[in-house]
């Protein structure tokens, strides 16, 4: 069981939802878990439950991330922090694009840059990148989100190439809809949001994603579980749409 080979873990976006569930699960496996998020009160509550080491940091604060990774080495890195600003790309705002790129992609790239070389030098480590089914499937209104998650998906594959020959494993977790508070963060914490995204649906819980991560880490060290897609049984991606141009057939005369 490779859990016995690992001592420390860093989990981003750890204050709630999937991140908090992952912290709890890894702590139960005996790892010293460093939990990183912006919400210090939520992190303190998590520390009281799990004994994790908290870091109230913004994942886009590169100097702070650099100091943290210089002070501690991590055997497991879980890149979970993410944001979304869903709207048509035709109405995208510059701030939306910058935020999603900074949190969903740039922070992941920098943390891998800061942490993975140490894993390679120690000949052990596991990177878990939380992407999304949006990395592989198209649905409307989330173009920048799709782009950042697709980049994380490709990065996950590239990391294995760069670490080839060392016992550094990389797992990409691709969730569909999960019953977490991400919808409240994106669409507002209201009964309408809950009814739209949660109520009446049979959805995976945050602990289900944490269990999948634990499964990948617990696999024999000779086994790399590279990609896990987790969706509700009642959710399928994809579909085909066809429409007519709004101005009628090309070249038509009134």
GUKOLZA-649355 format. One record per residue (C-alpha): residue in one letter; x, y, z. Coordinates in steps of 0.001 Angstrom, whole numbers, plus 524288, in hexadecimal, padded with zeros to 5 digits. Layout:
aXYZ;...
***
This chain:
x800008000080000;x8070E80C5C7FB81;x800798146080629;x80B0C80EC280EDF;x815518143E8058B;x8100582213806BD;x810BB82B2F81252;x80BD98388680E0E;x8015583E0080533;x7FD4F84B688004D;x7EF1184DA77FCA1;x7EA9385A637F674;x7DCBE85F987F6FB;x7DBE985869803DE;x7D2148606E80B84;x7C5C485997806AB;x7C01084FD17FD2B;x7C92A8464E7F674;x7D55784C977FC21;x7D0CF84B2680A3C;x7CC8283D22807A9;x7D9E0839EB80201;x7E0AC83FE580DD8;x7D853837A5816F1;x7DAD782B2D80F39;x7E98782CF380E0F;x7EA8F8306E81C70;x7E397823B481FCB;x7EDF881CA9817E1;x7F8628222D820E8;x7FE0482CE481850;x801A083A3481D79;x7F8938423281502;x7FAF78507B811EC;x7EE0C856FD80E87;x7EE9B8634680636;x7E33C86C91803E6;x7DF6587AC1805B8;x7D55E878D881095;x7DC9A8787581D7E;x7D07A875BF825F7;x7CCCA869FA81DA7;x7DAD28651981E17;x7DB0B8663482CEC;x7CECB85DCF82DB1;x7D4F9853F282480;x7E154853AD82CC9;x7D9468511F838F5;x7D31A8454783250;x7DF0483FBF82B7E;x7EB778452C8318E;x7EF8C84AAC8245C;x7F95B855B98230B;x7F261861AA81DB2;x7F72486C138145B;x7EDC68776B8122E;x7F30987B2E804CF;x7EDE287ED47F793;x7F2418748D7EDE1;x7F61187F807E488;x7FFE9885157EE49;x80C3E87FC37E800;x815F9885427F1F6;x80E3687EE67FCFB;x80D47871F47F5B7;x81BDB872727F32B;x81EEE874A480190;x815DA8699680589;x81C0285FCA7FC4D;x82996863E180088;x826178616D80ECC;x81F9F8542780CB9;x820EC849118032E;x8147F842347FEF0;x812E0834167FB00;x804EA836357F648;x7FFF5842637EF5F;x7F15E844037ED0C;x7EE6B84F797E417;x7E020851827E732;x7DDFC8604A7E7B6;x7D5828652E7DCA1;x7CBEF86FC67D8BC;x7C21C872237CDFD;x7BB3B87DEC7C810;x7B169877767BF08;x7ACFA87FC67B3B1;x7ADA687F847A500;x7BB36882D17A008;x7B4AB88D157979F;x7B1DB8942F7A463;x7BE77890AD7AB85;x7C4D889B077B3F1;x7D38E89CEE7B49B;x7D35589B0E7C365;x7CC2C88E147C1C9;x7D693888D97B8A4;x7E1BF88D577C156;x7DBA28877F7CD95;x7D92787A2F7C79B;x7E6908796B7C165;x7ED2687DBB7CE0C;x7E5F7874487D712;x7E2CB868A17CE6E;x7EF46868037C685;x7FA63871137CA7A;x7F9E286CE57D8D0;x7FA0185E8C7D4D5;x805A2860A67CBE1;x80D52867CF7D647;x80A6585DFC7E10C;x80E92852D77D84D;x81AD185A757D4C7;x81DC785C9A7E32D;x81A5C84F007E84A;x81CAC844C07DDD0;x82B8D8466E7DCA6;x82CA4842B17EB07;x8245B836A67E8A5;x82D3E832DB7DD6B;x83967834E87E5C4;x833B582C537F0A6;x82EBF822467E6D1;x8210A822817EC8A;x814ED82AD87EBB6;x8072482BFC7E6B3;x800C8837A17DFE4;x7F1F4837FC7DF6E;x7EC298423F7D679;x7DD9B844E57D786;x7D932848BF7C9FD;x7CB3E846B97C530;x7C33F83FE57BAE5;x7C40D84D767B4C7;x7D1F8849C77B10C;x7CC9E83FEE7A74B;x7BE8E8438A7A41D;x7B8308500579F62;x7AC8F856C57A579;x7A83E864CA7A41E;x7AC38870977ABE6;x7B94786C517B195;x7C35B86E547A6E1;x7CE59873827AF74;x7CBAB869007B995;x7CC5785E8B7AF05;x7D92D8641F7AA1D;x7DFA8864457B782;x7DB13856A87BB20;x7DF69851217AE0A;x7ECCF856F97B093;x7ED588506D7BDF5;x7E9A5843917B775;x7F4F4844A57ADDD;x7FE2F848F17B8B6;x7FAC483C987C033;x7FF28834607B4B4;x80B5E83C667B282;x80FA583B557C0B2;x810EE82CAB7BF67;x819AB82E877B392;x82229838747BAA5;x8235882FA07C6A5;x8254E823497BEA9;x82E6F819967C52F;x82AD881DD47D2F2;x8202D818F67DC04;x8180B825407DA82;x809D9822737D771;x7FFE482BD57D1C9;x7F12E82A757D283;x7E724833147CBEC;x7D9C18331B7D262;x7CECD837AD7C95F;x7C23183A0B7D0E5;x7B51B83D0F7CB0C;x7AAB8842FE7D3B7;x7ADB3840BE7E21C;x7A564845097ED9E;x7AE4084FA37F307;x7AD2185E237F5D2;x7B414861C27E91B;x7A6E3865487E33F;x7A42186EAA7EE5D;x7B1678750C7EC40;x7AEF28769C7DDB6;x7A0658796C7DD03;x79D6487ECB7EA8F;x799A3877F67F720;x78AFA8777C7F549;x77FAA86E0A7F530;x77EC0870217E68F;x78CD586B9C7E4A8;x78A9B85FB27ED3C;x77E3185C2E7E5E7;x784D085DE97D8BD;x7910A855EB7DB20;x78F1584D237E6FA;x780F484A8F7EAF3;x77B4483DF57E5A9;x787C5839737DEF5;x78F3882D237E2AF;x79CF5832AC7E365;x7AA5482E117E7E1;x7AEAE834387F49E;x7BBBC83A7C7F79C;x7BFA182E5E7FF57;x7BDCF826277F312;x7C81982E3A7EC11;x7D10182D277F7F0;x7CF3D81E6A7F7DA;x7D30481DDF7E977;x7DF58825967EC64;x7E29481C847F7A7;x7E092810D57EE97;x7EA688164F7E4E8;x7F46D819497EF6F;x7F29A80C1A7F602;x7F55C804897E989;x8024D7FD2A7E960;x80DA98061A7E648;x80F4F7FEF67D94A;x801938035E7D577;x7FE49811087D084;x7EFC0813CF7D024;x7F08281E967C61E;x7E28F822EF7C3D5;x7D5C58216B7CB3F;x7C926827357C5F7;x7BE6D828147D037;x7B0B682C2A7CC7F;x7A331829C67D1FE;x79CF581D987CC61;x79215826937C7E0;x79B4B82FD27C0A5;x7A11382DDD7B320;x7A9AD837567AB9E;x7A89C83A3279D49;x79D8B83BC6793B0;x79B7C8411D78612;x7949984DC6782CD;x790F98534077585;x78AEC86078772CD;x786F7868E07675B;x78D668761D7650D;x784DE8811076A16;x785808887E75D31;x780F087D19754ED;x788448755874A87;x794A287B4E744FD;x791BA8840E73970;x7830C883F173BA1;x77BC288FAF7366A;x770928964C73D70;
***
